[in-house]
Amino acid sequence: MNKKYVGIIGATGQVGVGAVKTLLNNYSASLLLGGRKIAKLIEQFGEESETMKYQAVDVFNEASIQAFCENCYLVINTAGPSSHILARVAEACLVTNTTYIDVSGDKTMKLAIEDALAKHNNPITCAISAGVYPGLTEMFVAFLLRNQKWVERISCYFAGKGSFSETGAYDIISSLEKDEGYGMSYFSNGDIKKLTSGIGSQKVLPAPFHQVYTLPLMNEEFIACVKEYRAVNAYFYNTFATSKILSDFIMIKAMQLYKTEEEKRASAHRLIETYHTQDEHEVFIIYVEIEENGKTQTNYLQSNMNWNYGSGVVAACVAMQMQERNGTNKKGCYFAQSIVDVEELMQQLIKTECISIKEEK
């Protein structure tokens, strides 16, 4: 079997395009691009070349996924919704002995992949949560804490200007149904504790974000990160541009508007419409405050691109580093943050002009 390609599934979506263009500009590997229709791949990227080939792939057809993966030594999955795909692509990679990277990641997906790994005698490397959020949010925190012996308190804020993709919005609604993550919670001395306030609090971030409204929550990726780097207290806040957007999000959760497939899609559409901005800026920021010995140090990572496209860039950089640093020797399913060298990853992202990192004076 001639496994000569890095494969990208879902190559014509915003996330996939980010991954493809990053690899084309920064890596010498031959690419195999997968999508439902070859015509759409040609429309997006032009005709095939010696180093870029196309193959139709259906992520809900086992034979189709395996036929794609068997040509690749590494596959980046950018197709979704992840709540539907779960371990489908990872299982095909197991059968074909192919390294697997996914921009998405949640508890249910991780458990599904770990269950699939347990059933095979020939484990592979699976890196999930290799996008912007979750993923880069935790990698940036790890980057800031990498030389710290411990930290008294860390607060991380994520904000973005742009629009949700259909699959991204659907995954958010699905996560509400599965009640994944820990809403209104914070990390303290190794435990998850409930907050009694903080929802809707206002926070001022650097331009072009300015005033945002916060929603405190925890996820498995952030918890694993702050545990590894010995943070005593840690807070994560997703933020919203207006109080109305935050209120709509909370209402979907409170009224449980996700019981049926029809309700899920309607709620996802509402989220897309509510969150859509006419703002010319499509950017995101990860803003981090570290408190120690009564002093606060503030650093932030900012990008001048849509977070969907940015997720593809991050996944491509994770893939490049895994290949160059033999990261594929670590078998099993891991959050990408625990596989990469975070300092090297930040340097690579800066090189691609995806991000800038600044310290707030």
C-alpha positions in Angstrom: 0.0 0.0 0.0 1.4 3.3 -1.1 0.6 5.7 1.7 2.0 8.9 0.3 -0.5 11.7 1.1 -1.6 14.0 3.9 -5.4 13.8 3.5 -7.8 16.6 4.4 -11.5 15.5 4.7 -14.0 18.3 4.3 -11.5 20.3 2.2 -13.9 22.8 0.7 -15.4 24.1 3.9 -13.9 27.1 5.7 -11.9 25.0 8.1 -10.7 22.7 5.3 -9.6 25.6 3.1 -7.5 26.9 6.0 -5.8 23.6 6.4 -5.1 23.1 2.7 -3.7 26.6 2.1 -1.5 26.4 5.2 0.0 23.0 4.1 0.5 24.2 0.5 2.4 27.3 1.6 4.4 25.7 4.5 4.9 22.0 3.9 6.2 19.9 1.1 3.9 16.9 1.5 1.6 15.7 -1.3 -2.0 16.3 -0.5 -5.2 14.3 -1.0 -8.2 16.4 -0.7 -11.5 14.8 0.1 -15.0 16.2 -0.4 -18.5 15.0 -1.4 -18.1 16.3 -5.0 -14.9 16.4 -7.1 -16.4 19.4 -9.1 -16.5 21.5 -5.9 -12.9 20.6 -5.1 -11.9 21.7 -8.7 -13.9 24.9 -8.3 -12.2 25.7 -5.0 -8.6 24.7 -5.8 -8.3 24.3 -9.5 -7.3 21.2 -11.4 -5.2 18.4 -9.8 -1.5 18.6 -9.9 1.4 16.2 -9.1 1.3 17.2 -5.4 -2.5 17.7 -5.0 -5.0 15.0 -5.8 -8.8 14.8 -5.3 -11.0 11.9 -4.1 -14.7 11.9 -3.4 -15.5 10.8 0.2 -18.6 10.3 2.2 -17.9 10.4 6.0 -21.1 8.4 6.7 -20.0 5.5 4.4 -17.4 3.2 6.0 -16.0 1.8 2.7 -15.7 5.4 1.3 -13.7 6.6 4.3 -11.4 3.6 4.4 -10.8 4.0 0.6 -9.7 7.5 1.3 -7.6 6.8 4.4 -5.7 3.9 2.9 -3.8 6.3 0.6 -2.7 8.6 3.5 -0.2 8.4 6.3 -2.0 11.2 8.1 -5.6 12.5 7.8 -7.0 15.8 9.1 -10.7 15.7 9.5 -12.4 19.1 9.1 -15.9 17.7 8.3 -18.8 17.8 10.7 -20.9 17.9 12.7 -18.6 16.1 15.1 -21.6 15.0 17.1 -22.6 12.9 14.1 -19.1 11.8 13.0 -17.8 10.8 16.4 -15.3 8.0 15.7 -16.2 7.2 12.1 -13.1 8.7 10.5 -10.9 7.6 13.4 -12.0 4.0 13.0 -11.1 4.1 9.3 -7.7 5.4 10.3 -7.3 2.5 12.7 -8.1 0.0 10.0 -5.6 1.6 7.6 -3.0 2.5 10.2 -3.2 6.2 9.5 -2.5 9.0 12.0 -5.6 11.0 12.8 -6.2 14.7 13.6 -9.5 16.3 14.2 -10.2 20.0 14.6 -13.2 19.2 16.8 -13.2 17.6 20.2 -15.6 16.9 23.0 -16.0 14.3 25.7 -18.3 12.1 23.7 -16.0 12.1 20.7 -13.0 11.3 22.8 -14.8 8.4 24.6 -15.9 7.0 21.2 -12.4 7.1 19.8 -10.9 5.5 22.9 -13.5 2.7 22.7 -12.5 2.1 19.1 -8.8 2.1 20.0 -9.4 -0.5 22.7 -10.9 -2.9 20.1 -7.8 -2.8 17.9 -4.5 -4.4 18.5 -2.6 -1.9 16.4 -3.2 1.5 18.0 -2.6 4.8 16.2 -2.1 8.4 17.2 -5.3 10.4 17.4 -5.1 14.2 18.2 -8.4 15.9 18.7 -9.3 19.4 19.7 -6.8 20.7 17.2 -8.8 23.8 16.1 -9.1 27.3 17.7 -11.7 26.6 20.4 -11.2 24.2 22.0 -7.5 23.7 21.0 -5.6 26.9 20.5 -7.2 28.4 23.6 -5.6 25.7 25.7 -2.3 25.7 23.7 -1.9 29.4 24.3 -2.5 29.0 28.0 0.0 26.2 28.1 2.5 28.4 26.2 2.1 31.2 28.8 2.4 28.8 31.8 5.2 26.6 30.4 8.0 28.1 32.6 5.8 28.6 35.7 6.2 26.3 38.7 2.7 27.2 39.7 0.2 30.0 39.3 -2.2 31.4 41.8 -5.0 32.4 39.4 -5.5 32.4 35.6 -8.5 33.8 33.7 -8.9 33.1 30.0 -11.4 35.0 27.7 -12.3 33.9 24.2 -13.9 36.3 21.8 -14.6 36.2 18.1 -16.1 38.4 15.3 -17.5 36.5 12.4 -20.2 33.8 11.8 -20.7 30.3 12.9 -20.6 27.6 10.2 -23.7 25.4 10.1 -21.8 22.4 11.4 -20.2 24.5 14.2 -23.5 25.8 15.3 -25.1 22.4 15.3 -22.2 21.0 17.4 -22.8 23.7 20.0 -26.5 22.9 20.2 -25.6 19.2 20.5 -23.2 19.9 23.3 -26.0 21.6 25.2 -28.2 18.5 24.8 -25.4 16.2 26.1 -24.7 18.7 28.8 -21.0 18.6 28.1 -18.7 21.0 29.9 -19.3 22.7 33.2 -21.4 25.8 32.9 -21.1 28.5 35.6 -18.1 26.7 37.0 -14.4 27.3 37.8 -11.4 25.2 38.7 -9.9 25.4 42.2 -7.4 23.2 43.9 -8.0 20.3 41.6 -11.8 20.4 41.7 -14.6 21.9 39.6 -16.7 24.4 41.7 -19.9 26.3 40.9 -19.9 30.1 40.5 -22.7 32.1 42.1 -22.1 35.1 39.8 -20.3 36.1 36.6 -22.8 35.4 33.9 -23.3 38.5 31.8 -20.5 40.4 33.4 -18.9 43.0 31.2 -15.3 42.8 30.2 -13.3 45.2 28.1 -10.9 43.6 25.5 -8.5 45.2 23.0 -9.9 46.6 19.8 -11.9 45.7 17.7 -13.7 43.8 20.5 -14.1 46.4 23.2 -16.9 45.6 25.6 -18.1 42.0 25.7 -20.4 39.9 27.9 -19.1 36.8 29.6 -20.3 33.3 30.1 -18.1 31.3 32.6 -17.6 27.6 31.8 -15.2 24.8 31.9 -14.4 22.0 29.4 -12.2 18.9 29.6 -9.4 20.4 27.5 -9.1 23.5 29.7 -9.3 21.4 32.9 -6.5 19.1 31.7 -4.4 22.1 30.8 -4.6 23.9 34.1 -4.1 20.7 36.0 -0.9 19.9 34.1 0.5 23.4 34.7 -0.5 23.5 38.4 -2.9 26.4 38.4 -4.5 26.8 41.8 -7.5 28.7 40.5 -8.6 28.9 36.8 -11.5 30.6 35.0 -12.6 30.3 31.4 -15.0 32.7 29.8 -16.7 32.5 26.4 -17.8 36.0 25.5 -20.6 37.6 23.4 -20.6 40.9 21.6 -24.1 41.9 23.0 -26.2 40.9 25.9 -29.0 39.8 23.4 -26.7 37.2 21.9 -25.8 35.9 25.3 -29.5 35.9 26.4 -30.5 33.9 23.3 -27.8 31.3 23.9 -29.0 30.9 27.6 -32.6 30.6 26.5 -31.9 27.8 24.1 -30.3 25.9 27.0 -32.9 26.8 29.6 -35.9 25.9 27.3 -34.1 22.7 26.1 -34.7 23.6 22.4 -32.8 20.6 21.2 -34.9 17.5 21.9 -35.6 16.6 18.3 -33.5 16.8 15.1 -35.8 19.6 13.9 -35.3 21.6 17.1 -31.6 21.2 16.9 -31.4 22.5 13.4 -33.8 25.4 14.2 -31.7 26.3 17.3 -28.5 26.1 15.3 -30.0 28.4 12.6 -31.1 30.8 15.3 -27.6 30.9 16.7 -26.1 31.6 13.3 -28.6 34.4 12.6 -28.1 36.0 16.1 -24.4 35.7 16.0 -24.0 37.0 12.4 -22.2 40.3 12.3 -22.0 42.9 9.6 -18.7 44.0 11.1 -16.0 44.1 8.6 -13.6 42.5 11.1 -13.6 38.7 11.1 -11.1 38.1 13.9 -10.7 36.3 17.2 -8.7 36.8 20.4 -7.6 34.7 23.4 -7.0 37.1 26.3 -5.3 35.7 29.4 -4.7 37.3 32.8 -2.3 35.5 35.2 -2.3 36.6 38.8 0.6 35.8 41.1 1.9 37.5 44.3 -0.6 40.3 44.0 0.5 41.2 40.4 -1.4 40.6 37.2 0.3 39.8 33.9 -1.9 40.1 30.8 -1.1 38.6 27.4 -3.3 38.0 24.4 -3.2 36.1 21.1 -5.0 37.9 18.3 -5.8 36.7 14.8 -6.9 38.7 11.8 -8.9 35.8 10.3 -12.2 34.0 10.9 -11.9 31.4 13.6 -13.3 28.7 11.2 -10.4 29.3 8.7 -8.1 29.7 11.7 -9.0 26.2 13.0 -7.8 24.8 9.7 -4.5 26.7 10.1 -4.0 25.4 13.6 -4.8 21.8 12.6 -2.3 22.0 9.7 0.4 23.3 12.0 -0.3 20.5 14.5 0.0 18.0 11.7 3.3 19.5 10.5 4.8 19.4 13.9 3.6 15.8 14.6 5.4 14.6 11.5 8.5 16.6 12.0 8.9 15.8 15.7 7.8 12.1 15.5 4.7 13.0 17.5 3.1 10.0 16.0 5.1 7.8 18.3 2.6 8.7 21.1 -0.2 6.1 20.5 -3.7 6.7 21.8 -6.3 9.5 21.7 -5.1 12.8 23.1 -6.1 16.5 23.1 -3.7 18.2 20.7 -2.3 20.4 23.5 -0.7 17.4 25.1 1.1 16.2 21.9 2.6 19.4 20.5 5.5 21.6 21.6 3.5 24.7 22.4 6.4 27.1 22.0 7.2 25.7 18.5 3.6 25.8 17.6 3.2 29.5 18.4 6.3 30.2 16.3 4.8 28.3 13.4 1.5 30.1 13.7 3.3 33.5 13.8 5.3 32.4 10.7 2.0 31.7 8.8 0.8 35.2 9.8 -2.2 33.6 11.4 -1.6 35.2 14.9 0.2 37.8 16.8 1.0 37.6 20.5 1.2 40.7 22.7 1.7 41.6 26.3 -0.7 44.3 27.6 1.2 47.0 29.5 
